[in-house]
Amino acid sequence: MGSRIAAHLANCGIPSYLLDLVPAELTPEEKKKNLDLGSPLVRNRIARTGLESARKSKPAAFFLEEMAAGVSVGNCDDHLSWVADADWIIEAVAEDLEIKRGLLERVVKFRKPGAVVSTNTSGLSIERVAAGFPEEFRRHWLGAHFFNPPRYLHLLEVIPGPDTLPEVVEAVSNFADLRLGKGVVLAKDTPNFIANRIGTFCICHILRVIQEEGLGVDEVDQLTGPALGWPRSATFGMLDLVGLDILASVTRNLLANAPSDEARETFRLPAFVEKMLDRGLLGAKTGSGFYKRPKQPSGDAEILTLDLETLEYRPRKKVQFASLDMARNIEDAAPRIRALVQGDDPAGRFLWRTLSQTLLYAARRIPEIADRSVEIDRAMKWGFGWELGPFELWDAVGLEESVRRMEKEGQSIPENIARMLQSGARQFYSVSNGATKFFDFRPLAYEPIDQLPGVLLLRGGQTVPPVIRKSADASLRDLGDGVACVEFHSKMNAIGPDIIAMMGAGLQELAKNFDALVIGNQGANFSAGANLLLLLMEIQAENWEEVDQMVRRFQQMTLAVKYSPKPVVAAPFRMTLGGGCEVALAAPRAQASAETYMGLVETGVGLVPAGGGVKEMLLRVMDALPAGTEALPAIRELFRTISYTKVSGCAEEARRMGFLRSSDGVTMNPDRLLADAKQAALEMARSGYRPSHPGPRSDVRVIGEGGLAELKIGIHMARRGGFITDHDAVVARKLAHVLCGGELTGPATVSEQYLLDLEREAFLSLCGEPKTLERMAHMLRTGKPLRN
């Protein structure tokens, strides 16, 4: 965990020292090299191994591999004096009170006054860890609980001790928010704090119910994944990632330190889990857990599932539940979950038992672990990846009717819930004119949700930007200060005629009434690309003129965005693919989230980008080449990027790949992305923004037929070598044709419109290919590319 925290600090540009134990014995490799226990290579081995593990981890711990240079390794015997240079000392050793205290007693000797010291414990008492330490130390001491992996999970629980200075809590919280990109939740010093307390109860309850309901690992993971608004790893996949030993440690801590918890016995692990622990079936770290991936002679890894009765592995079952099949057609989480728990089949009964008990447990933890439902909901969403927190889930299920059902089943309703209902409140969150309030159990009244300065929410905040215009798939909002926003809200934010029309309306409003425009949203992803279903339907109906017009309108829109006389800023985040990537490429400025996965992926469905993506990337490549430089190597690399559907793993990699420019900004905290994009747009407007060119260019350099012939040779060799299919080759030749400027006899200069015409012609011709239609249909059906 320490190496992953160090990696994330490096991602944020913060250098760190990574110290660990000195090894007690040599490895066989060290013996072969004639090293001894006094060798620095040996003494720093554990920290170095941790850093190497972080460099190789998947998902990647570092934004870019070279960022590992920001971490210096050492050991706690020879280099503990390095802590004298540190402003923040993060202890992340074993979950053992005495081990932590023993290390911190040594740290005290070197720590400079005023330096913050924190523990990354997942549940030990913050007060007990630092008990008896000097007062100045305790004033700068707190819990700072990162969730694993630190790069990807948004939550940081900050837990003050009884002597922690308020200004230290504020400083760490602000630093974590602004520099580390964390969602900070202040937690009380109670066993396992907030997220692990609720999450562990939910998991332990599932471990009991699974046997009572006669379900298997396969069934439960189908039910407790995306269908419930939880991560794809679901319950048992997540336990394999975290490690069953970690679950055991957390539950033992709760059994030992939460004697008054009414559900304490739930944390006693079932016999089958204890047997797994005895056999070392801990999950990914041991290669076997609830799932196992033995390698086959073919090199493929077949996923096997643990049978909880026999503890033997078997092939995965295909799971089918009537209520689950029905609910999959409901896109929004709240009505989907409501439908699931109302199902009168094993799936519905299991989910009702799981959710109802989790909701009751969460309610009983107020005010023990948090004073408000807001902190519990945020902790579960940010730390466990839930789409809805427990109290948001309760609203989705229906508070009043679910309480009636619980009472009918003989469940005891928490006193705070009973008082809430007696007050006349019927939901935990109330939305009026777009603004959200939460029900506060203390005054028994709705209160505004707190919103940090510099955070701009399109929905769910104290105030929300008013809507100027709205359609099914998009809205135009007034962000204030002369900035408008085009917001996507279609399924997966797929771009279709509705969104293109709203972008046009946004540009018109920009020209008349605003100083700048932001293109952004707060969905799960910026955009998964063009509306593939609509396109396929038009092709199958042979509405070729409509397909042609759809492409032309999108091209015209991206050109209009690029050459708008007033500034336009795109705010991409997470999946920014295909047409979504083309929108971001067209904007004069992008303000991207650090976790932005950009790519022109159209070749994966047998097409080529046709919204200006190829043209824009070609422009960037050619403009960056010094005069007299051979262009073919750069064109070949761009061809690989697009034809191989390469997608950036983060914003910094997107910059390296050319999807982002050096002038584009990056925001660490996704909660602040829209506010940062608005600020960037205002700065452009105030500095007297003018487009880079007054209109579409006519000086784009292309390499012509000679370069095209070279690319075609490469395509031919790849096909002969069996690396690509016949249809891959058809698509690749179309892409090469556009990148080289068509069949011009030699290097030339062409217009942007000329390249857009080439894009559109290539796109339309591929729409008529049967194998392209097969690829499109397969992607819509499975979400995976087809190699036909």
Buried (B, 14 or more C-beta within 10 A) or exposed (E): BBBBBBBBBBBBEBEBBBBBBBBEEBEEEBEEEEBEEEBEEBBBBBBBBBBEEBBEBEEBBBBBEEBBEBBBBBBBEEBBEBBEEBEBBBBBBEBEBEEBBEBBEEBBEBBEEEBBBBBBBBBBBBBBBBEEBEEEBBBBBBBBBBBBBBBBBBBBBBBBBEBBBEEBBEBBBEBBBBBBBBBBBBBBBBBBBBBBBBBBBBBBBBBBBBEEBEBBBBBBBBBBBBBBBBBEBBBBBBBBBBBBBBBBBBBBBBBEBBEEBEBEEBBBBBEBBEEBBEEEBBBBBBEBBBBBEEEEEEEEEEEBBBEBEEEEBBEBEEBEBEBBEBBEEBEEBBEBBBBBBBBEEBBBBBBBBBBBBBBBBBBBBBEBBBBBBBBBBBBBBBBBBBBBBBBBBBBBBBBEEBBEBBEEEEBEBBEBBEEBBEEEBBBBBBEEEBBBBBBBBEEBEBBEBEBBEEBBBBBBBEBBBEBBBEBEBBBBBBBEEBBBBBBBBBEBBBBBBBBBBBBBBBBEBBEEEBBBBBBBBBBEBBBBBBBBBBBBEBBEEEEEEBBBEBBBBBBBBBBBBBBBEBBBBBBBBBBBBBBBBBBBBBBBBBBBBBBBBBBBBBBBBBBBBBBBBBBBBBBBBBEEBEEEEEBBEBBBEBBEBBBBBBBBBBBBBBBEBBBBBEEBBBBBBBBBBBBBBBBBBBBBBEEEBEBEEEEBBEEBBBBBBEBBEBBBEBBEEBBEEEEBBEBBBBBBBBBBBBBBBBEBEEBBEBBBBBBBBBBBBBBBBBBEBEBBBBBBBBBEEEEEBBEB
